[in-house]
Amino acid sequence: GKLIQGPQQKMQYFYAYSIMIQLYTSRTGVSKISTPIALCLGYLSALQSLSVSLPLEVCTTRVVCSEKNRNEKGEKITFFSTFKEIVKTEGFLTFYQTLYASALICFNPAITYALFERIKRFVLQRRRGKQYLTTMEAFLVGAVAKAFATIVTFPAIRARVVQNTWPKQVKKAKKMGVNVAETPGGFVETMKFILKTEGNAGLYSGLAPALIKGVSNAAIMLALKEKIYETVNRILLRSKSLKPTA
């Protein structure tokens, strides 16, 4: 599931974001996009990918958090068996029960890339004559941008995980003597549940591993993106200079 979900989400996001950037610049005629506009375009790009990414997220989370390797029928729990089981027993709309939390999480990539471009512009302005970040600079800027975005949006990420693993959360709550509904509530109810069972610290439970994984992945990806951007631009400039003048 993760092998499908990760590349799908990133490819769909970048494809949509590049199209929106092109449409916006061609319609408005601007060469530089402001931070608020970049945030809006990034958010819309992430939002459109939820139709595919949410079912993948729900199934993947259920499989990873499953306490047993086999279901009641003795069949091995897999991504596809989990998908069929959810559709059969809970209904297709279960895949979208975390829509509100996921819509908030869409600000994560939007903040990451908007902040990356903002810091990048600031660094290049201070280094006159330089058009591109070095690989290390791009890595560090990407790490800072992703870390900030993750910290800001993590309560929503935590709420989505709790909603996706609700049967497990019910068992945990009953052991603590807390009565909860057998079916997950909305985003607000989930946040109240976390605060009731885990306190304020529960909203950031698991932040450290999320930062380690997310920040390193985003930093590497943004450093690679910056290097590819620099290489492509240099090739294009070189090809233009080699063209014979009429």
DRENDO-1510 file (C-alpha; in Angstrom, 1 decimal, always signed):
<recs>
REC; n; res; u; v; w
REC; 1; GLY; +0.0; +0.0; +0.0 .
REC; 2; LYS; +2.8; +2.4; +1.0 .
REC; 3; LEU; +4.6; +1.6; -2.3 .
REC; 4; ILE; +1.5; +2.8; -4.2 .
REC; 5; GLN; +0.4; +5.6; -1.9 .
REC; 6; GLY; +3.7; +7.6; -1.6 .
REC; 7; PRO; +4.6; +7.9; -5.3 .
REC; 8; GLN; +0.9; +8.4; -6.3 .
REC; 9; GLN; +0.4; +11.3; -3.9 .
REC; 10; LYS; +3.7; +13.1; -4.8 .
REC; 11; MET; +3.2; +12.6; -8.6 .
REC; 12; GLN; -0.4; +13.7; -8.5 .
REC; 13; TYR; +0.5; +16.8; -6.4 .
REC; 14; PHE; +3.4; +17.9; -8.5 .
REC; 15; TYR; +1.5; +17.4; -11.7 .
REC; 16; ALA; -1.5; +19.4; -10.5 .
REC; 17; TYR; +0.7; +22.1; -9.0 .
REC; 18; SER; +2.7; +22.6; -12.2 .
REC; 19; ILE; -0.5; +22.9; -14.2 .
REC; 20; MET; -2.0; +25.4; -11.8 .
REC; 21; ILE; +1.2; +27.5; -11.8 .
REC; 22; GLN; +1.3; +27.5; -15.6 .
REC; 23; LEU; -2.4; +28.5; -15.8 .
REC; 24; TYR; -2.0; +31.2; -13.2 .
REC; 25; THR; +1.1; +32.8; -14.8 .
REC; 26; SER; -0.3; +32.6; -18.3 .
REC; 27; ARG; -3.6; +34.2; -17.3 .
REC; 28; THR; -2.2; +36.9; -15.1 .
REC; 29; GLY; +1.1; +37.5; -16.9 .
REC; 30; VAL; +3.1; +37.6; -13.6 .
REC; 31; SER; +6.6; +36.1; -13.4 .
REC; 32; LYS; +6.9; +35.8; -9.6 .
REC; 33; ILE; +4.1; +34.3; -7.5 .
REC; 34; SER; +3.4; +35.7; -4.1 .
REC; 35; THR; +3.5; +33.5; -1.0 .
REC; 36; PRO; -0.3; +33.7; -0.4 .
REC; 37; ILE; -1.0; +32.7; -4.0 .
REC; 38; ALA; +1.6; +29.9; -3.8 .
REC; 39; LEU; -0.1; +28.6; -0.6 .
REC; 40; CYS; -3.5; +28.6; -2.3 .
REC; 41; LEU; -2.3; +26.8; -5.4 .
REC; 42; GLY; -0.4; +24.3; -3.3 .
REC; 43; TYR; -3.4; +23.6; -1.1 .
REC; 44; LEU; -5.7; +23.1; -4.1 .
REC; 45; SER; -3.1; +20.8; -5.6 .
REC; 46; ALA; -3.0; +18.6; -2.5 .
REC; 47; LEU; -6.8; +18.7; -2.0 .
REC; 48; GLN; -7.5; +17.2; -5.5 .
REC; 49; SER; -5.4; +14.2; -4.7 .
REC; 50; LEU; -7.5; +13.1; -1.7 .
REC; 51; SER; -10.0; +11.2; -3.9 .
REC; 52; VAL; -7.3; +8.5; -4.5 .
REC; 53; SER; -5.0; +8.9; -1.5 .
REC; 54; LEU; -7.6; +8.6; +1.2 .
REC; 55; PRO; -8.7; +5.0; +0.4 .
REC; 56; LEU; -5.0; +4.0; +0.1 .
REC; 57; GLU; -4.3; +5.7; +3.5 .
REC; 58; VAL; -7.1; +4.0; +5.3 .
REC; 59; CYS; -6.2; +0.5; +4.1 .
REC; 60; THR; -2.5; +1.0; +4.7 .
REC; 61; THR; -3.0; +2.3; +8.2 .
REC; 62; ARG; -5.4; -0.6; +9.1 .
REC; 63; VAL; -2.9; -3.2; +7.8 .
REC; 64; VAL; +0.1; -1.6; +9.7 .
REC; 65; CYS; -1.9; -1.2; +12.9 .
REC; 66; SER; -3.5; -4.7; +12.8 .
REC; 67; GLU; -2.7; -6.7; +15.9 .
REC; 68; LYS; -3.0; -10.0; +14.1 .
REC; 69; ASN; -1.7; -11.3; +10.8 .
REC; 70; ARG; -4.9; -13.1; +9.9 .
REC; 71; ASN; -8.6; -12.2; +10.1 .
REC; 72; GLU; -11.4; -14.2; +11.7 .
REC; 73; LYS; -11.6; -16.5; +8.7 .
REC; 74; GLY; -8.0; -17.4; +8.9 .
REC; 75; GLU; -7.1; -15.4; +5.8 .
REC; 76; LYS; -3.9; -13.3; +5.7 .
REC; 77; ILE; -4.6; -9.6; +6.2 .
REC; 78; THR; -3.4; -7.8; +3.1 .
REC; 79; PHE; -4.0; -4.4; +1.5 .
REC; 80; PHE; -6.6; -5.7; -0.9 .
REC; 81; SER; -8.4; -7.9; +1.7 .
REC; 82; THR; -8.6; -4.9; +4.0 .
REC; 83; PHE; -10.1; -2.8; +1.2 .
REC; 84; LYS; -12.8; -5.5; +0.5 .
REC; 85; GLU; -13.6; -5.9; +4.2 .
REC; 86; ILE; -14.1; -2.2; +4.7 .
REC; 87; VAL; -16.4; -1.9; +1.7 .
REC; 88; LYS; -18.4; -4.9; +2.7 .
REC; 89; THR; -18.8; -4.2; +6.5 .
REC; 90; GLU; -18.5; -0.4; +6.8 .
REC; 91; GLY; -19.3; +1.0; +3.4 .
REC; 92; PHE; -17.4; +2.9; +0.8 .
REC; 93; LEU; -17.8; +6.2; +2.5 .
REC; 94; THR; -15.6; +5.0; +5.4 .
REC; 95; PHE; -12.6; +5.8; +3.2 .
REC; 96; TYR; -13.6; +9.4; +3.4 .
REC; 97; GLN; -14.5; +9.7; +7.1 .
REC; 98; THR; -11.2; +11.6; +7.7 .
REC; 99; LEU; -11.9; +14.1; +4.9 .
REC; 100; TYR; -12.0; +17.1; +7.2 .
REC; 101; ALA; -8.7; +16.2; +8.9 .
REC; 102; SER; -7.1; +15.4; +5.6 .
REC; 103; ALA; -8.3; +18.7; +4.1 .
REC; 104; LEU; -6.4; +20.4; +6.9 .
REC; 105; ILE; -3.3; +18.2; +6.3 .
REC; 106; CYS; -3.3; +19.5; +2.7 .
REC; 107; PHE; -1.8; +22.6; +4.1 .
REC; 108; ASN; +1.4; +20.6; +4.9 .
REC; 109; PRO; +2.8; +20.4; +1.3 .
REC; 110; ALA; +1.4; +23.8; +0.6 .
REC; 111; ILE; +3.3; +25.4; +3.5 .
REC; 112; THR; +6.4; +23.3; +2.7 .
REC; 113; TYR; +6.8; +24.4; -0.9 .
REC; 114; ALA; +5.7; +28.0; -0.3 .
REC; 115; LEU; +8.2; +28.4; +2.6 .
REC; 116; PHE; +10.9; +26.6; +0.6 .
REC; 117; GLU; +10.5; +29.1; -2.2 .
REC; 118; ARG; +10.4; +32.1; +0.2 .
REC; 119; ILE; +13.6; +31.1; +2.0 .
REC; 120; LYS; +15.3; +30.2; -1.3 .
REC; 121; ARG; +14.5; +33.7; -2.6 .
REC; 122; PHE; +15.8; +35.3; +0.6 .
REC; 123; VAL; +19.1; +33.3; +0.4 .
REC; 124; LEU; +19.7; +34.0; -3.3 .
REC; 125; GLN; +19.0; +37.8; -2.8 .
REC; 126; ARG; +21.7; +37.9; -0.1 .
REC; 127; ARG; +24.1; +36.1; -2.5 .
REC; 128; ARG; +24.1; +38.4; -5.5 .
REC; 129; GLY; +25.0; +36.8; -8.7 .
REC; 130; LYS; +23.8; +33.3; -7.7 .
REC; 131; GLN; +20.8; +31.9; -9.4 .
REC; 132; TYR; +20.6; +28.4; -7.7 .
REC; 133; LEU; +21.0; +26.9; -4.3 .
REC; 134; THR; +23.7; +24.4; -3.7 .
REC; 135; THR; +22.6; +20.8; -2.9 .
REC; 136; MET; +23.4; +21.3; +0.8 .
REC; 137; GLU; +21.5; +24.6; +0.9 .
REC; 138; ALA; +18.5; +23.1; -0.8 .
REC; 139; PHE; +18.6; +20.1; +1.6 .
REC; 140; LEU; +18.7; +22.4; +4.7 .
REC; 141; VAL; +16.1; +24.8; +3.4 .
REC; 142; GLY; +13.8; +21.9; +2.6 .
REC; 143; ALA; +14.3; +20.3; +6.0 .
REC; 144; VAL; +13.4; +23.6; +7.8 .
REC; 145; ALA; +10.3; +24.1; +5.6 .
REC; 146; LYS; +9.1; +20.5; +6.1 .
REC; 147; ALA; +9.7; +20.6; +9.8 .
REC; 148; PHE; +7.7; +23.8; +10.3 .
REC; 149; ALA; +4.8; +22.4; +8.1 .
REC; 150; THR; +4.8; +19.1; +10.0 .
REC; 151; ILE; +4.7; +20.8; +13.5 .
REC; 152; VAL; +1.8; +23.1; +12.4 .
REC; 153; THR; -0.4; +20.4; +10.9 .
REC; 154; PHE; +0.5; +17.5; +13.2 .
REC; 155; PRO; -2.6; +17.6; +15.4 .
REC; 156; ALA; -4.7; +17.0; +12.2 .
REC; 157; ILE; -2.3; +14.2; +11.2 .
REC; 158; ARG; -2.7; +12.6; +14.6 .
REC; 159; ALA; -6.5; +12.9; +14.4 .
REC; 160; ARG; -6.6; +11.2; +11.1 .
REC; 161; VAL; -4.5; +8.3; +12.4 .
REC; 162; VAL; -6.8; +7.9; +15.4 .
REC; 163; GLN; -9.9; +7.9; +13.1 .
REC; 164; ASN; -8.3; +5.3; +10.8 .
REC; 165; THR; -7.5; +3.0; +13.7 .
REC; 166; TRP; -10.8; +3.6; +15.6 .
REC; 167; PRO; -11.5; -0.1; +16.6 .
REC; 168; LYS; -8.1; -0.2; +18.3 .
REC; 169; GLN; -8.7; +3.1; +20.0 .
REC; 170; VAL; -12.1; +1.8; +21.3 .
REC; 171; LYS; -10.3; -1.2; +23.0 .
REC; 172; LYS; -7.7; +1.1; +24.5 .
REC; 173; ALA; -10.4; +3.5; +25.8 .
REC; 174; LYS; -12.4; +0.7; +27.4 .
REC; 175; LYS; -9.3; -0.5; +29.3 .
REC; 176; MET; -9.0; +3.0; +30.7 .
REC; 177; GLY; -12.7; +3.0; +31.7 .
REC; 178; VAL; -13.7; +5.6; +29.1 .
REC; 179; ASN; -16.9; +5.0; +27.2 .
REC; 180; VAL; -16.7; +5.8; +23.5 .
REC; 181; ALA; -18.9; +5.1; +20.4 .
REC; 182; GLU; -18.1; +2.0; +18.3 .
REC; 183; THR; -18.0; +4.1; +15.2 .
REC; 184; PRO; -15.6; +7.1; +14.8 .
REC; 185; GLY; -17.0; +10.6; +15.0 .
REC; 186; GLY; -16.0; +13.7; +13.1 .
REC; 187; PHE; -12.8; +15.7; +13.4 .
REC; 188; VAL; -13.9; +17.7; +16.5 .
REC; 189; GLU; -15.1; +14.6; +18.3 .
REC; 190; THR; -11.8; +12.8; +17.6 .
REC; 191; MET; -9.8; +15.8; +18.9 .
REC; 192; LYS; -11.9; +15.7; +22.1 .
REC; 193; PHE; -11.3; +12.0; +22.4 .
REC; 194; ILE; -7.5; +12.5; +22.2 .
REC; 195; LEU; -7.5; +15.2; +24.7 .
REC; 196; LYS; -9.7; +13.1; +27.1 .
REC; 197; THR; -7.6; +9.9; +26.9 .
REC; 198; GLU; -4.1; +11.3; +26.3 .
REC; 199; GLY; -4.2; +15.0; +27.3 .
REC; 200; ASN; -2.6; +17.9; +25.4 .
REC; 201; ALA; +0.5; +15.9; +24.7 .
REC; 202; GLY; -1.6; +13.3; +22.8 .
REC; 203; LEU; -2.0; +15.8; +19.9 .
REC; 204; TYR; +1.8; +15.5; +19.3 .
REC; 205; SER; +2.2; +11.8; +20.1 .
REC; 206; GLY; +4.5; +10.4; +17.4 .
REC; 207; LEU; +5.8; +13.7; +16.3 .
REC; 208; ALA; +9.5; +12.8; +16.6 .
REC; 209; PRO; +9.4; +9.8; +14.2 .
REC; 210; ALA; +7.2; +11.8; +11.8 .
REC; 211; LEU; +9.7; +14.6; +11.7 .
REC; 212; ILE; +12.7; +12.2; +11.2 .
REC; 213; LYS; +10.9; +10.4; +8.3 .
REC; 214; GLY; +9.1; +13.3; +6.7 .
REC; 215; VAL; +11.8; +15.9; +7.0 .
REC; 216; SER; +14.6; +13.7; +5.6 .
REC; 217; ASN; +12.4; +12.5; +2.7 .
REC; 218; ALA; +11.2; +16.1; +1.9 .
REC; 219; ALA; +14.7; +17.5; +2.2 .
REC; 220; ILE; +16.2; +14.9; -0.2 .
REC; 221; MET; +13.3; +15.4; -2.7 .
REC; 222; LEU; +13.6; +19.2; -2.7 .
REC; 223; ALA; +17.4; +19.1; -3.0 .
REC; 224; LEU; +17.0; +16.7; -6.0 .
REC; 225; LYS; +14.3; +18.9; -7.5 .
REC; 226; GLU; +16.5; +22.0; -7.2 .
REC; 227; LYS; +19.4; +20.2; -8.8 .
REC; 228; ILE; +17.3; +18.9; -11.7 .
REC; 229; TYR; +15.9; +22.5; -12.1 .
REC; 230; GLU; +19.4; +23.9; -12.3 .
REC; 231; THR; +20.6; +21.2; -14.7 .
REC; 232; VAL; +17.6; +21.6; -17.1 .
REC; 233; ASN; +18.0; +25.4; -17.1 .
REC; 234; ARG; +21.7; +25.2; -17.9 .
REC; 235; ILE; +21.1; +22.8; -20.8 .
REC; 236; LEU; +18.4; +25.1; -22.2 .
REC; 237; LEU; +20.6; +28.2; -21.9 .
REC; 238; ARG; +23.5; +26.3; -23.6 .
REC; 239; SER; +21.2; +25.1; -26.4 .
REC; 240; LYS; +20.0; +28.7; -27.1 .
REC; 241; SER; +23.5; +30.0; -27.2 .
REC; 242; LEU; +24.6; +27.4; -29.7 .
REC; 243; LYS; +21.7; +28.3; -32.1 .
REC; 244; PRO; +23.0; +30.1; -35.2 .
REC; 245; THR; +21.7; +33.6; -35.5 .
REC; 246; ALA; +19.9; +34.6; -38.8 .
</recs>
